[in-house]
Amino acid sequence: MKFLKKYPVAVLFFLFQLVAIPSGEAQTWWNMNDGFDGGTPTCFDTCYGVLIAAGSMGYADEVPTKQIAQWAGTAWAPTQGGGTNNNINAMVVYGGKVCTGGDFDSAGTSKVNHIATWDGAAWTPVGTGMRNGSVFALAVYGGNLCAAGSFDTAGGVSCKDIAMWNGSSWQPLGSGLTNGAVNALCVYNGNLYAGGTFQSASGTTCNGIAYWNGAVWAVPVSGAGTTGYIESFTVNNGMLYAGGYFDTLGGVAIKNIGQWNGVSWSPLGTGVNSDVPALVSYQGNVIAGGAFSVAGGIPVAAVAEWNGSTWVDLQSGMDSYVTALGTYRGNLVAGGDFTMAGGVACIGVAQYGINPTGIREQSPSGKFTIYPNPTNGICTLDVSKCPEGSRIEVSNMLGQKLLVVPIESDGIPGKRQNLDLGGELPGIYLFRVYQGASLIGTGKLIRN
């Protein structure tokens, strides 16, 4: 597995230590298997009981995924019917199906134009799609699908950068949004909000933000949009939040993230010091992701939480930028270019919350490969990079030691040893890595 090739496994606690964790245990980051390679996710959503991730990823858990993958709780898998031949920039659930928009012109075996739906088994085009550009944002408004980005036509109809699908045909929204692209869409207070680099909405100057009220375009604050551009939206506790790269919003000094109450814009403290391409509502608060290192004057690392009055660091954040945020089964999900989250090795994707296994995996100095994981019984260990004299001890959730595997690699490339759990019941097994008398890592094995 790539995750374990790059990062060793961390130290395990016995069950008596695990059950001693108080109910108010702080939330932490943990990995989602081998994560992503060959690109980063741009969006998450849930459908068919699984988490869907989409973006530019070429691999998930070392398996080719073609820009989209699904997670059912234990491992990533390609979507049945294949993926797309280019980047996916946006995703939304529409009519019980996953709808994606992006730079692609094929999805599965279907010829499409920048937009397609997936029903869990196969891909279908949405009309004849868009021409002369790409789709960057999707939303469902009034039961209809709205797509926006940078394009001239939708379904053969002139639609400048935004269009609505009523289930059978594409329709324009006024004369559209011009002089720039649309990066984000969001429904708030019965209106469809659009944000991006565009400068006018149906001929009205708007400077990067406007809303469609079902009949015409309007601007939140007349003549005072943003000095930069908007990349993301979310709604939380009756407020609309906008993230991007700007110094003012609606004529108010706001640094890269602001909130709208339907009447006026206001800052979130002193904001953040770089752009915000990802926002999500999580447990009543707002999570922002991007490339920033300061939020509200405190050091953070690519991700931070706004609790309504102050900014909060999320367990030391990531070692590189965040491109997507979502939620799954009550936990926060983050995707991006990072390889570490909260000090835990997480390649391109991580979860944040109360780890259901009670194990916080870490990233110590020993190196080895263990696969497959989950396993049907026998795992293979490539121990050629393990420190001489180290060993792996495997225990069950009662803390009972089941196996001790000495590691004698002798520095021979590709040297392997087997670890046999074939006689054990399905479940989670825990292991500790020792170098001499020192614990150097922990992790878990899943026996199917």
N, C-alpha and C positions, 0 to 999 in steps of 0.2 A: 504493500500500500504506500502511496506517495507520501502521505502524512507521516508515516513512521520511517520512511526513508530519509525524510528531511529532518524530522524531530524525534528524539527518543521519547519514551513513555515515562510518565511521572509517578511519584510514590503513592502507594496505596495505604489506606487506613482500614483497620479491621472493623467488623460490624459494631463492636461495642463503642468504637470511636464515632462511627457514622450515626448510630441512634442517639448519641449524646448531643448531636447538633440541635440547638434550640429551634423552636418553631419560627422564631423571628430571624432566621439565618439570612445574612445579607445576600443579595443577588450577585451572581458571578457570570463570567463568560465561559462557554465551553464549545468544543469543536463539533462539527457535523461531518464526521468521518474524514475522508481525504479532501473534501471541499472541491474547489474549482481550479482549473488550469486552462491556459490558452485564452484568457479573457476574463471579464468581470460581469457580475449581474447588474442590471439597471432597474429591475422591478421584481417584486414578490406579490403573490396573491394566493388564495386558497380556493380550491374547487375539487369536487369529487372526493372530499375528505383528505386531500393531501396538500402539501405546500408546493407551489409551482415557482420556480426561479427562472428568469429569462434575462438575456443580455447578449454578451459576446463570447460566452464560455464555450470552449471547444471540448472540454472534458469535465465530468463530474465523477468523483470516486474512480478516476483513471479510465472511465468508459467514455467513448465519444458521445456527445450529446447534441451537437449542432444547435447551440444557442439557447436551449431550453431543457430543463430537467425537473424531476418530481421527487419529493421527499415524503415518505409515509411514516417517518418516525425513527428509522434505524439506518437507512442508507439512501443514497441518491441513485436514480435510475433514469434512463432516457425516456422520453414520452413515446408511447406506442404510436406508430405511424410516422416516426421520424421528427425532424426539426426543420429549421429554416436554413437557407443558404447564405444569409447575412444577418447583421445585428438586429436584435429585437430591442426597441427603445421604450415600449409601453405595453401594458397588459391590463385587462379588466375582465371581470366575469359579466357576460351579457347573454341573456336568454338561456341560462344554465350551461353555457359553454365558455371556454377560455378564448378571449379575443386578444390577438397580439398585433401590434403595429411596429414598423421599423423600416430598415433599408433593404429588405429581402424582396425577391421576386419569385420565390418558390417556397412552398411549405409542404413537407412530406412529398407526395407525388403530384401535388396540385400546382399548377401555374397560377400565381397570384400577383397582385401589385401593391406591395407594402402593407397589406392588412389581410388577416385570415383568422378563422375560428377553428378551435380544436375541441372535439366532442369526447375526448378520452380515448379515441381509437384512430381517428383520421382527421385530416385538415380539409377545410372548405374555404374557397374565396368568398369575400364579402362584395357582391356585385363584381364590377370590373376594377374596383380599387382606385388607387390614386396614380396620377401621372406627373412627371416632371418634378420629383422631389421625394420626400420621405415623411413618415408619420412619427411624431415625437411624443404624443400624448393621447390618451383615451379616457372617456368617462361615459357613464350612463346618465342621461338627463330626460326626465319625463317619459321613461320607458324606451327611449331611443338611444342608439349608439352614436356618440360624437367622437370624431377623430380630428386631430389637429397636428400641424407641423409646418412643413414648407412644401407646398404643392399648388398646382394650378387648377387641376380638375379632379373630380371624384365621380366615378360612374359615367364618365363622359360629359358631365355637367360642370360648367365653370364654377369653381369653389375656391376662393382664395384663402389657403392655409387652414381652413376649418370647414367641416361638413358634417351633416347628420344623416344617419341611416335609419329609415323608418321600418325596416324589416323587408323591404322590397326594392327600394331605390335610394340613391344619395340625393340630398338636397342642400343648397347653400344656406348659410345663416347671414341674411342681409347681403351686403357686398363683401363680407369677410374681413380679415385682419391683414393689413398690408405693411410694407416697408420693414420687414423682419419676420422671424419665425415664431411659432407658438411652441413653448417648451413644456407647459403644464396646464392641466384642466382640473377643475374641482367644482362640485355642486355645494352651494352654501345659501341658506335662506331662500330656497326656491329658484335661485339664479345659477347660471353656468358661468364660472369665472375662468378666464384665460390669462396666462402670464407668459412672457417671453421677451423677445427683442423687438417685436412689431411696434410701430409708432402710431398707427391709426386703426380705428374700428368703424367700418362703413363710412369712412371719410372724416370721422371725428378724431381729433388728436387725443391720444390716450397714454403714450409713453410707456408701453410695456405691460399694461394691465387694463382689462375691460371685462364687463359681464353682459351676458345675453339673458334677457328677462322673459324669453319665450316669443318675443315679437321684434325687438330692436336691441341694438348694442347701446350700452351706457358705460360711463367711467365712474369709479368709486369717488374720486375727488376731481372735479373739473379742472383740466389743464395741469394736473399734478400727479403724474404716474410715478415712475422711478427713474433715477439717474443712471441706472445700470440695466440689469435684466433679472427676470424671475425664472427660477428653475423648478420650484417645487411648491406644493400646497398640502395642507392637511387641515382638518376641522377638529377642534377639541373644546369641550365645555362651552359650546355656543359661540366660539370665536373662529375666524378664519386666519390661518397662519400662512405666511408667504416667505419662502427662502430663496436666496439667489446671491447676486453680487451687486450691491448697491449701497449708497451712502444716505439716500433719502427715499421716502415712500410716502406718497400723498402730501408732499410738502413738509414732512416731518423728518428730522435727522434720525435715521434708523440704519444700523450697521448690519446688513446682510440677512436679517430676519426680523419680521414685524408681525403684529396682530391687528386684525380688522374686526370691529364690533358691529359693522353695518352702517356706521356713521363716520368714524374716523380711524386713522392708523395710529398705533403707539409702539414704541420700542420694547424689546425684551431686555431690560437692563441696558448694558452697554453693547449688547449684541455679540457677534463673533468676528474674528479677524480675517476670515476668508470666506469663500463662497459656500452655499448650502444647497447641494443638489438633491438632498434627501430629507424628508420629514415624515413622521408618523405619530399618531396618537397612541400612547401606551400607558395603561393603568392610570388614566386621568391626567397624565402629563404629556408634554411634547418632547419627542426625541429628534434631535437634529444631527445630520451626518454630513461630512464633507472633508475638506483638507485643512480645517482650522486647528489652531493650537491654543487659542485663548477664547473663553466664553465668559462674559460678565466679569472680566478681569482676572479669572482664575485659570491656571494651566489645565488644559484638557488635551486629548489626542484623538482628533477626527470625529468624535462623537460626544454629545453632552445632552443633559436633560434639563428642561425648563419646568419647574414645579409650580409656576404661577407667580412666583415672586423672585426667585433666584435661580442661577445656573448651578448644576451639580455634575461633577465628574462621574463617569461610569467606569469604575474599577480600572483606571489607567488607560482605558480606550485601546486604540489600535496603533500599530507601527507604521501604517500608511493610510491613504485616504479611503473614505466610505462613499460608495456610489448608490446604494439602495438600502432601504429600511422597510420592514414589514413585521407582522405578528403571526404567530402560529401556536395554537393550543395554549394561549395565555402567556407565551414568552415573546421577547423581542428577537427579531432576526435581522442581522446586518450583513451586507455584502460589499465587497470592494477589492482593492489591490493589496490588502494587508496579508501578513503571514502570522501575526500574533494579535490576540485580543485579551486584554487583562492579564498579560503574562503567560497566556496559554497558546500553544501552537494551533492556529486556526487558518487554513489556507483559503482565503477568498470569501469565506462565509462563517458566521458564528451565531450561536444563540446566547441570549442573556436572560437570566431569571434564576429560579431555584432549580439547580440541576437535579432531574428526577432520580439519578443514580446515587446522589449524595457524594459523588466523587469529583473533585476538582483536578483535572489532568493538568500536568505541568510540562515544562520543557527543559530537562536536565541535560547533562553533557554526553552520556552514552548514546551510541547510535546502533540501531539494528532495524531490520524489516520483518514484519510479521503479517502473514496473509494466508487465507482470506479471513476477514473479520467484518461481519459475522461469519462463523464457521459451522459446518455440519459435524465437526468432530476433530479433525486433524488440521492443525495450523503448521505452516512452515516458517522457520526463522532463518533469515540470512544474517549470520552473526559475524561476518568478516570485519565489520567496523566496530564491534563491541570491544570494550577494554578487556585485556587478558585477565582472567581470574574472576570475572563477573559472573553472575548467575541470575536466573529468573525464578521467582517463587510464585506459584499460582494458588489462590485460595477461593473458596466459595463465599457467599454472603454471610455465613456464620463465622467466618474467620478461620475455618478449618483448612490447613495446608494440604493441597492435593498433589502438587508436583513441584519438584525442584530440578531445574535444568541448568547444569553448569555450562558455561560458555568458554570454549577453548578454540578460539578462531585461528590462532597462529598467524593472523594477518593474511590468510589465504582468501583472495577475492571470490565472492560468491559461495563461500562455505555455508552449508545449511544444516539445520537440525530440526527434527519434528517434535511437536508438542501435541500429545494425544489427549483430547477431551471426549473421545468417542464413548467412554463409559459413563459420562456424567449426564445429568438431566439438562434439558434446555433451560437457559437462564443467563444471568450475568455473572461472570467470573472476574476476579480482580488479581492483578499481579504487581509484584514489587521487583525492582531491578536493584541489585546490589553490586558494588565494586568493592571487593574485600568485605569489610565490616560496615561500609558506608552505603546508606540508601541513596540511590541516584535518580530514581524515577518511579512513576506509577502509571497505571492505565487499566483498561477493562477489556475483556474478551466477551463476545456474545456468542453463546452456543445455541444454534437454531434447533 
